[in-house]
Amino acid sequence: MDTAILGLSLMSAILKGPYLQCPTTSSVTVMWETVEEERGEVVWFETQSIHAGLSGSARTVESTKRCVTEDGAKRIHRLEITGLQPDLEYHYEVQGQRHPLFAAPAPQRPFCFCVTSETGGYGDDDINQRLFAEMAHWRPDMLLVVGDAVSDGRKYEDWERFFFGPGRQLLHSTPFYLCPGNHEENADWFYRFTAFPHPGNYYGFDFGNVHFTALDSTRLVDYIDGQPQATAELKDDSGQRSFLRQDLAAAAAADWRIAFFHYPPYVSCDFEVPEMRSLVPDMEAGGVDLVFNSHTIVYERSHPLRGGRFQQDGILYVVAGGAGAKPEWFRPKRAGHTAQSRAVPHFVHVTVAGTTLEARAVDVDGRVFDMWVLRK
Ligand SMILES: [Fe+2]
């Protein structure tokens, strides 16, 4: 067994992470997995950047050092850091590993995030490594993962192979939000490796001046004999539909509302899931500006749509099929709702500054192949 000495404790090796979950303007949850069950501990402190050659460095503000320790021994660790301020720079330490740490931005501060998905084995062997490395160059404040992060969510090994392994460096300091895809299989590991609010497979959160709503489309549509079919949960009075309406209504103060879920209601490709258009009236009434989807392993941006038709102030639907590319899935011609599309491994980088939202689709080599701006 690999071991490391931390203080007086004999700690086992870290398997996953440490990684960050659910940042607010004053708190962040730190998670990691160890070989053995043990009591986890996180130390955190404010730091000040100092000039130290090309790489830079950070000076610890000793008087701000804090520590939190788990009550009991476990393998998958989850500890919340509190008392942060949004504009200060922090670091945290787990077993002596030190990583930068930031609270979520306050509403008035511009921020950026990346969107990807489909890391579950559709590209070349090294595609996920390259994708995470390229995203890191763009220095996102957080990451949306629109499902199918793994090949089979029931397989413990998949979570390391397809997601936590290739994403290790970026995820040390970049919180991620995952919504379930069909390949997550609603498996227990999804809930154990994340810390999203109850029930965990759908949830809302604020980040800067944006309210984000994650939905579990795999509970809303089932594949039966290869064909998508609406489930009872897609009905108007289901718990998830009620959540969507209430979550959007409660987000009235946010400048922007972004929903993300796996099955795409609009894409001119195989694996479009038109059943998901049942959500459109709720999203339009709730003021959603932008929707991110996946499942179809391409990039496609819709024109702004209301009720499925082009309308200048409508919702933009963006399929960010991420870490794979299936050009043969495109239909021969674009659909009326299609603005731009391309089948290359990619991610989307979004910058939000007040009432301007600027987005770029970036391929795995860093080339920008689509750009669009929304203004309020
Ligand atoms: Fe999928």
Residues whose N, C-alpha, C, O or C-beta is under 5 A from the ligand:
A	BS01	LIG	D148 G181 N182 H295
